[in-house]
Amino acid sequence: VAPVDLPACAVGESITATVVIEYVDTIRNVVHFKGPLGKTRIVKVMKPEFRTMLKNLKPGDQVALSYFEAMAVSVKPASN
């Protein structure tokens, strides 16, 4: 089977929501937050301007947040 014949797909979604900050690590630039459906997310903050903002966050703060979730899937033959 040629590689172009194998199925693949990618799906992405932009999410904007008010979240509740649960934990902030300004040394590792990580923030834990709980979304409106109660699911906790853990993200590493990459942009320097956003890392500066981490210093002002504390658990319990409510923040309007936009983020992008994506998933890609490809099918490959099993190796024997």
Short mmCIF file of the C-alpha atoms (twelve columns), coordinates in Angstrom:
data_MODEL
# 
_entry.id   MODEL 
# 
loop_
_atom_site.group_PDB 
_atom_site.id 
_atom_site.type_symbol 
_atom_site.label_atom_id 
_atom_site.label_alt_id 
_atom_site.label_comp_id 
_atom_site.label_asym_id 
_atom_site.label_seq_id 
_atom_site.Cartn_x 
_atom_site.Cartn_y 
_atom_site.Cartn_z 
_atom_site.pdbx_PDB_model_num 
ATOM 1  C CA . VAL A 1  0.000   0.000  0.000  1 
ATOM 2  C CA . ALA A 2  1.426   3.360  -0.993 1 
ATOM 3  C CA . PRO A 3  1.671   5.978  1.796  1 
ATOM 4  C CA . VAL A 4  -0.791  8.245  -0.013 1 
ATOM 5  C CA . ASP A 5  -3.440  5.497  0.197  1 
ATOM 6  C CA . LEU A 6  -3.372  5.346  4.014  1 
ATOM 7  C CA . PRO A 7  -6.131  7.208  5.846  1 
ATOM 8  C CA . ALA A 8  -5.259  10.164 8.056  1 
ATOM 9  C CA . CYS A 9  -7.062  13.100 9.594  1 
ATOM 10 C CA . ALA A 10 -6.584  16.077 11.875 1 
ATOM 11 C CA . VAL A 11 -9.139  17.883 14.010 1 
ATOM 12 C CA . GLY A 12 -8.770  21.098 15.945 1 
ATOM 13 C CA . GLU A 13 -10.962 23.324 18.026 1 
ATOM 14 C CA . SER A 14 -10.519 26.784 19.465 1 
ATOM 15 C CA . ILE A 15 -12.004 27.073 22.938 1 
ATOM 16 C CA . THR A 16 -12.835 30.288 24.779 1 
ATOM 17 C CA . ALA A 17 -14.078 29.928 28.327 1 
ATOM 18 C CA . THR A 18 -13.933 31.320 31.822 1 
ATOM 19 C CA . VAL A 19 -11.694 29.005 33.847 1 
ATOM 20 C CA . VAL A 20 -10.690 28.799 37.498 1 
ATOM 21 C CA . ILE A 21 -6.976  28.785 38.291 1 
ATOM 22 C CA . GLU A 22 -6.039  25.836 40.514 1 
ATOM 23 C CA . TYR A 23 -2.222  26.010 40.639 1 
ATOM 24 C CA . VAL A 24 0.527   28.263 39.256 1 
ATOM 25 C CA . ASP A 25 4.218   27.315 39.009 1 
ATOM 26 C CA . THR A 26 6.167   30.432 37.986 1 
ATOM 27 C CA . ILE A 27 9.498   28.564 38.009 1 
ATOM 28 C CA . ARG A 28 8.405   25.910 35.496 1 
ATOM 29 C CA . ASN A 29 5.870   28.258 33.799 1 
ATOM 30 C CA . VAL A 30 2.996   25.824 34.292 1 
ATOM 31 C CA . VAL A 31 -0.607  26.591 35.185 1 
ATOM 32 C CA . HIS A 32 -3.421  24.198 36.161 1 
ATOM 33 C CA . PHE A 33 -6.960  25.378 35.519 1 
ATOM 34 C CA . LYS A 34 -10.446 23.897 35.655 1 
ATOM 35 C CA . GLY A 35 -12.764 24.568 32.737 1 
ATOM 36 C CA . PRO A 36 -16.525 25.122 32.802 1 
ATOM 37 C CA . LEU A 37 -17.221 21.376 32.472 1 
ATOM 38 C CA . GLY A 38 -15.046 20.608 35.511 1 
ATOM 39 C CA . LYS A 39 -12.096 19.119 33.622 1 
ATOM 40 C CA . THR A 40 -8.645  20.165 34.827 1 
ATOM 41 C CA . ARG A 41 -6.060  21.130 32.196 1 
ATOM 42 C CA . ILE A 42 -2.345  21.579 32.738 1 
ATOM 43 C CA . VAL A 43 -0.489  23.842 30.307 1 
ATOM 44 C CA . LYS A 44 3.074   25.012 29.938 1 
ATOM 45 C CA . VAL A 45 3.134   28.724 29.132 1 
ATOM 46 C CA . MET A 46 5.565   29.296 26.273 1 
ATOM 47 C CA . LYS A 47 5.269   32.991 25.354 1 
ATOM 48 C CA . PRO A 48 7.365   35.337 27.519 1 
ATOM 49 C CA . GLU A 49 4.604   37.970 27.737 1 
ATOM 50 C CA . PHE A 50 2.205   35.341 29.142 1 
ATOM 51 C CA . ARG A 51 4.862   34.023 31.540 1 
ATOM 52 C CA . THR A 52 5.014   37.503 33.057 1 
ATOM 53 C CA . MET A 53 1.254   37.361 33.633 1 
ATOM 54 C CA . LEU A 54 1.622   34.140 35.657 1 
ATOM 55 C CA . LYS A 55 3.155   36.107 38.521 1 
ATOM 56 C CA . ASN A 56 -0.210  37.847 39.060 1 
ATOM 57 C CA . LEU A 57 -2.338  34.676 39.109 1 
ATOM 58 C CA . LYS A 58 -3.334  32.759 42.221 1 
ATOM 59 C CA . PRO A 59 -5.583  29.767 42.915 1 
ATOM 60 C CA . GLY A 60 -9.252  30.694 42.806 1 
ATOM 61 C CA . ASP A 61 -8.824  33.453 40.201 1 
ATOM 62 C CA . GLN A 62 -11.320 33.350 37.340 1 
ATOM 63 C CA . VAL A 63 -9.768  34.073 33.960 1 
ATOM 64 C CA . ALA A 64 -11.193 34.378 30.440 1 
ATOM 65 C CA . LEU A 65 -8.987  32.055 28.418 1 
ATOM 66 C CA . SER A 66 -8.715  31.011 24.776 1 
ATOM 67 C CA . TYR A 67 -6.786  27.914 23.807 1 
ATOM 68 C CA . PHE A 68 -6.586  25.432 20.949 1 
ATOM 69 C CA . GLU A 69 -6.869  21.664 21.192 1 
ATOM 70 C CA . ALA A 70 -5.865  19.438 18.286 1 
ATOM 71 C CA . MET A 71 -5.540  15.769 17.454 1 
ATOM 72 C CA . ALA A 72 -4.019  14.067 14.422 1 
ATOM 73 C CA . VAL A 73 -4.424  10.420 13.456 1 
ATOM 74 C CA . SER A 74 -2.675  8.377  10.797 1 
ATOM 75 C CA . VAL A 75 -2.889  4.685  9.944  1 
ATOM 76 C CA . LYS A 76 0.260   2.657  9.233  1 
ATOM 77 C CA . PRO A 77 0.686   -1.029 8.499  1 
ATOM 78 C CA . ALA A 78 1.631   -3.163 11.499 1 
ATOM 79 C CA . SER A 79 5.220   -4.376 11.488 1 
ATOM 80 C CA . ASN A 80 5.735   -8.120 11.797 1 
# 
